[in-house]
Amino acid sequence: MLKIFAVSILLLGISFPAFSNPSRCGSPDEIDKYLELQFNEQKTWVGLSEVSKEEQQLTYIYENPKNGSWTIAFYSLKDHQTCILMMGQSSTHIGTKPKGSKS
């Protein structure tokens, strides 16, 4: 299911916000502060993935529960940078957990 989600993100394209840093990357504190001040979004989900044998990253989902806006960002454990991948609006929780989830 996650693979299908990732592929659909790539096929639909990637959209970035108007962000002062042209690369859409910064320190974790900079990205957290930007998303809090601009969109009132907080981290609500984190997952660990292996990019290669030498690199792992954390994927974060930030959300604003009042207006439904959301952001997906990646934190490189190698480079110690967080980069915004995608942003959107009108999100909703579907209320189900995947089988075998640890929460």
N, C-alpha and C positions, 0 to 999 in steps of 0.2 A: 504494500500500500504506500509506504514512504517513497519507494522508488518511482511509483506512478506519479505521486505528488511532485517529486523533484523533476521528473521529465516534463510534466505539464508546465511547471514554472519556466523551464528552459524554452519550451515550444511557444509559450504565450509571450515571451519577452520579459525583459527586466526593466523596471521603471525606477528612477531615482528621484529623491526630493530635491528641492532647491536647497543645497547644502553648501556652506561656505568653503569647504575643502573639496577641490575638484575631484579627488580620487574617492570620495565618500568613505574615507577611512580615517581613523584617529585612535587616540588612546581610549580604553574602555570608559574612563570617566568622562571624556569629551562626548562620546556617543550617548552615554546614559543621560548626561546633562542636556544635550541637544534635544533628544527625544522627549525628555520630561518637560522642558521649557516650551518647545514648539508644538507638541501634540499631546502633552499630559499622558504619555505612555510609560508603563513600567514593565520590567521583565516579568513574564509569567511562565515561561517554559525554557528549559535548557536541555540539550542533548549533545553527547560526545560522538564525534565521527573521526575516522582515520582517512586522511587525504592521501597519504602514502606511507611507506614504512618509516619514513623520517618525520612525518608531520601529522599532528592531530589538530582538530579544531572543535570549538564549542559553537553550536548553533543556538541562537537566542530568538525567542518570539517576544516582542513587546506589544502590549495592548492598552487601549483606553476603553474600559468597560462602559463608559457613559455614551460615547459616540461611535464605538465599534471600529475605530482606526487601529491599524496594526503595522508592525515592521518586523522583517526578518533580517537578522544580522549574524555575521560570523566572526568569531574571535580566534585568531591564529595563536596556538600555544608556542609556535616557533618564532613568530615575528612580534608577538605581544601587541597586535593591532586589531581593532574591531572595524569591520567594514559592513556598510549597509548594502543589502542585496536588493530588497524589494519592500515596497510600502503599499498599503491599500486601505480600504474602508468597508464598512458594512459587514463586519465579521460577526459570527455567532458560534457559540459552543454547541456541539451536537449532542453532548451528554452521554457519550459512550466511551469506554476505555478499550483499547486493543487487548486481545487475549494475551495474557502473560505480562501485562504492564506491572511496573514496580511501584505504583502509587496507590 
